[in-house]
Amino acid sequence: RSFSVQAEGVRGAEPLQGVLLCDSMGRGGHGGGAGGAGHSHSEEYPDDTWNLYQHIATAEALNAAAGADARRVFRPFVRRLETDGSLESDGDEELLVKVTFASPCALRRLMVIGGGPPGRHPRRVRVYVDREDLDFQSVDDARAAYETTLPVNAAGEAYVNVHPPSAFTNVTSLAFLFDANHANGDLTVVQYIGMQGDHSHDRREAVNTTYELLCQGHGTKTEGQYSVANAGMFG
């Protein structure tokens, strides 16, 4: 069924149109940055299968407020509503969050939860594949593999399926650009980024370069196609 997401209490916020499905599961002036196995590698959260936070080697946030630790927004699904460790943009609305993986991964679903008042929640994300060098000087010339509008997702129930799958298979790094929020203001807050997918046990050097070229060649854009997850989304 179709639905409309309105940023509550945000003056002038435009509703995002999408499809709801039930599922079982500053640029030059910005500062610096603060298919394989299907089992969980977390002893504390053994049921958190398919959650790629377990396979992150490095995480970095550009244009984030001082003291930010980008890795803290990637965590178990059951902890998605925790507010500690949220990333806040510094000076304007843009945040660029980058991760590298210890072994090649395949991203299939993405969940983003904003923090604070609804107006500070991100309104759009652009996802770049295998661009570890990406920064605010180069992002304008880079082509996103996927982009979509985002709802205010305070309850942590909405997610998107990234596509095409070939663009997100056998990747070694991802970058997430949040360049707008629901209030069209200068402060964007990201509380949680959930990545559902698959990983291999190969070393990063074993990535097939053909996939890297395919990833950079795709540019898929969607406008608000969301699904609702339950507690088993990443389990």
N, C-alpha and C positions, 0 to 999 in steps of 0.2 A: 504494500500500500504506500502511497506517496505521503510525504510529510513536509512540514515547514519548520525549520529551526530558527527561533528568534532569540537574539542575545538580550536576555531580560534586563531591563533597567539601563540599557545602553541607548542613548539618544541617537537617532539617525541610523541605527544598525539595520542592515538589510537582511531579510530572512533568506536562508539557504534552502534551495529546493533539492530534494533527493528521493531515493527509493529506500524504504525501510523493509528489511528482510529478517525473518526469524531464523536463527541459526543455532545449532547445537554447540556448538563450541564457545652605516652611511657609507655608503660604499667606500671610496678612497679614504675617508677620514676615520673609519672604524679602527679600534684597537685590536690587539692580539687576543689569543685564546686562553682563556683560563685552562647432488642429492645424497645424502648419506645417513648418518645416524639419527634415530628418532627417540633417544632416551635422554633424560635429564642428567646433567653433569653436576647438579647441585645436591649436596648431601642434606642441606637444610630444607630444600624444596624439591624433593624427588619427583613430585607430580607435575612439575613445571616443564613438561616436555615441549619441544619445538620453540621455546623462547630463546632467541638468539643472543640475549644479553650475556649468557654464559660463555659465549665464544668471542667476546670483544677483547682485543689486545690493547687498543688505545682509544681514548675518547677525548675530544677537544671541542670547546665552544668559543666561537669568535663573536665579538661584540657583546659579551656577557659581562654582567656586573662583577666587580672585583671579588675574588675569593670563590668564584664558581667552580664546581667540580662536575664536568659534563657527564662523567660516568654514573653519577648518582640518579640521573633520570631514567637510566636503563636498569631495571630491577625486576623481581618476580611479579607476575600478574596479580597475585593476591595482595601485593603492597602498592598497587597502582594509585591508590587514593591518598597515600602519604604525601605530605606537603614539604617535608624536610628535603633539602637538596634541589629545590626548584631552580630553574635557570631564569634570570631576568635580563632583558636587553638593557644595554647601556647607552643612553643618549638618544636613541630613536627606536623604532619598532622592530628592527631586524635582528635575527639570531641565525647563526650558521653553526650547526652541530655536526661534527664529523666523527665517524668511528672506523677503525680497521679491525678485521677479524683475524684470529689466530690460524684459521683454516678457511678455505672457500665455503661460502654459504649461499643459500637460495632464499630470498625474501619472498613471502607470499602474502602476508597481511600486515597492516600497520595500524596501530592505535596511538593517538595523540591526545593527551589530557592537558589542558591549560591550568593555570593557577590564579588564585585571587579572584577579584570580581569578574563577571562574564566578559566585560569589555577588554580585559587583558589577555583573554584566551586567543591563541593563534587562529586566524581565519583562512590561511592558505599555507600549504607546504609544497615545496618542489624538491624532488629526490634525484640526486646525482649518483651515478654508479662508477666506482673505480676512478675517482678523481681526488686522490689524497692531497694534491697540491692546491685544491680549490680554496680561494679566499675572496674577499670582497672586491679585489682588483680584477679577478678573472671570472667571477661568476656571471657577469653580464654577457660574456662571450661564450659561456658554456651552455650546452643544451641539456635540459633536465630529461631524465629517462621517464619521469612520471610527475605529474602535478595534479593537485585537487584542492577544492575548497574544503574547509573543516567546520563542523558544527561546534557549538559550545558543548563540551563533552564532560561536564563536571562529574557525572556519575560513572564515567569509565565504561560505557556500554556500546559506543559506536566505534566501528573500525572500517577500514577500506581494504579492498583487495587490490594489490598493485598489479599492473599489467603493462605490456605483455609479459608473460612468464619468462620468455627467453632473455629479456633485458635484465632480469634479476636472478639469473641462475649462474652459479660459479663466480660470485663476486667476492672481492677481498676488502672492499671499503664502500661506505655509503656516506653521503652528505645530505643533510636536511636543512633547507633554507626556509625559515619562517619569516615572511616579509610583510605581513599585514596582521592586524588584530581586529576584533569585533567592534572596537570603539574608534578605529582609525586614529588611535593615539600614539604616543611615543614609547609606551611600555608594553612589552609582550612578555608573558610568563609561560614557560613550559614546565609542567610538573612531572610528566611521564611520557616516555616514548616506548611503546611495545612493538617488538619485531617478531612476528611469527614466521617460522620457516624451517629450513633444513640445513644441515651442515655436513661436510665431509671430514675425513681424518687426514686428508692430504695437507702437505705444507703449502704455505701461501705461494711459494715459487712455482708450484705445479699448475697454476691457473692457465687455462687455454686462452691464448691471446685472441682467438676468433671471437670468443664471448665478450671480451673487453670492447672490441670494435662494435659488436652488435649493441652492447649496452649504451655506448655513447651515441649511436645512430638513432635510437628510438626517442621519441618525444611524445608521450601519451598524456593527455589532459582529460580530467573528468570534472564534472561539476556536481559535487555533492551526492555521490552514490555511496551510501553508508549501510552497514549491517549492524545488528545488535548482537553482542557477545554475552555469553553467560560465564560462569566461573571456570568452565572447561575450555575457554577459548585457546589458551596456551598450554592446556593440560592434556 
